[in-house]
């Protein structure tokens, strides 16, 4: 994907998503952005294995990224 999209995604993660995750002892690392607009994240810290991680991913992270960057189609967690 276009480097500009990657930069936009990284900025949204750093400025809008990461502070909330870090407040609870977790974090997210950008792993890959596929050609079809799938953002692959690795959840780390207390987010890894958290029973609410799937909800955080869908309701918090995916919704935020889609609202800010229309090219994002979905967000998935990877190990």
N, C-alpha and C positions, 0 to 999 in steps of 0.2 A: 504494500500500500504506500501511498504518498507519504513522504516524511513529514509533511505538514500535519496530516491527520495524526500521526504518531505523537508529534509534539503537542497537539491540542489535547489528545487523550492523556498524555503524561501530565500536562498542566492541570487538567480537571482533577485527576487522581491526587496530585500533590496539594492542590489548593482547596478542594471541596470534599474529597472523600477521605483521604489519609488522616486528617486531623480527628475526624470522628472515630475512625478505627483505632488510632493510637491512643485516644482517650480511654478506650476499654482494653488496652494492652495488646492490640492486634495491629495488623498492617496488611497491605496488598502490594504485590510486585507485578508490574506489567511484563508478561512473558512474550506475547505475540499478538499481532493483529493480522488476521487472514484477509485474503482478497475479497471475501464475501461480507466483510464487516464484522466478523466475530472477534471480540476482544477476549484474550485468554489471560486470566489473572491467577497468581498463586497467593492464596490467603495464608498468612504466617502469624506467629505469635498466638495469642489467645483466640484468634479467628480460625486457626487450623483446628478442625475437629469440634468446633463449637456447634451445638445443636441448632443455633439460629443462623448459622453461616449461609445456608441456602436462601433464607428470607432476606438477609442483609444483601446478598449478591443480587437478588431479583428486585427487591423493593428499593433498596438504597443505591447501590452501585450502578446497576443496569439502567434504572430510571434516570439517574443523574447524567450518566454518559449519553444516553439517547436524547435527553432534553438539550444538552449542550452541543452535541455533535451528531447531526442527522445521518452521517455515514455509518454510525454504529448500529448494527442489526441485533446483536445479542452479546451477552457477556457470560462466559463460562469459567468455572474454577478448574485449575489443573494442579497436579501434584508436582 
